[in-house]
Amino acid sequence: MFRISVTVCGRGISKRKRTSFSGENALPSNLRIPSNLVDHARRPPPPSDSSLPVLGRCDAVVPVHQSPVQTWVEKLERRDSKLLGLVDLHPDVFAVPTRRFAVSVSVVSRAWRRYQETGQYIRRRGGGQQPSSRTATSAFVQGGNKLHNFCFAGGVSHGPRGPTSFYYMFPMKVRVQGLKIALSSKLAQDYLHVVDTLNIPTPDPQGDDLKTVNVIPGIGLNIHSMLKHEVLVLTLEAVKFLENKLLWHDERFTPLYPFKLTCLEGTG
């Protein structure tokens, strides 16, 4: 019995060694990441002793316990163009811890804009004939051959109807926090590129009908557009504009909109 157990263990060890030294993949095929889902080669972070000039600095005061985040400044002319310099990004805007709640609520509230009204029983196709006889089951006594609310894709009782709007907005603090988290995630994933200008000296007609590129002003930047597109390109002026606007909400003491107290007293 002792020799049999040693033999079995020895076979397992030899098989394990042969598999590891033969160069075979240890992971099975269902656990391997496809080649099209592997992240692209990321750029190295800016070194601390870089000789390139700093083209942009933070206008707002950086807290003592934090330091500005640096990234490269590129040119939009060519893909392999030389780096122009560095830019300092405020850590309270581009280095914020991730909170999925602040990002998800913005997407959900935006989706409620396109919320359509539900189909009611009166709008379904069909007449007054019952789908089955009364003696078969008592479930179909209450209606005709129209789809009821207990059927699949049937009419909904007291469902939402237009023109009532179901769009709602979260507090400004939550929306600002979502923008900061989205910008920080793009920078951490190396999907944020800062350029000096968006002017291209030689226009290419092949880029006139690009459907995957959208140019929006800095005041129109939103979380939905940043999640929809993979890469975010900002100019130096846009970086300063976003930092000033987003940091202003952290220091303001007055509400953006006048507060109105709803009258809760009864008429009687």
Secondary structure as UniProt FT lines:
FT   HELIX           2..21
FT   TURN            22..23
FT   HELIX           29..31
FT   HELIX           35..37
FT   TURN            48..49
FT   STRAND          54..56
FT   TURN            64..65
FT   STRAND          69..74
FT   TURN            79..80
FT   STRAND          85..89
FT   HELIX           91..94
FT   HELIX           100..111
FT   HELIX           112..114
FT   HELIX           121..123
FT   TURN            134..136
FT   HELIX           138..140
FT   TURN            141..142
FT   TURN            149..150
FT   TURN            152..153
FT   TURN            157..158
FT   TURN            162..163
FT   HELIX           172..188
FT   TURN            189..190
FT   STRAND          192..195
FT   HELIX           205..207
FT   TURN            208..209
FT   HELIX           218..220
FT   HELIX           223..228
FT   STRAND          232..235
FT   HELIX           236..251
//
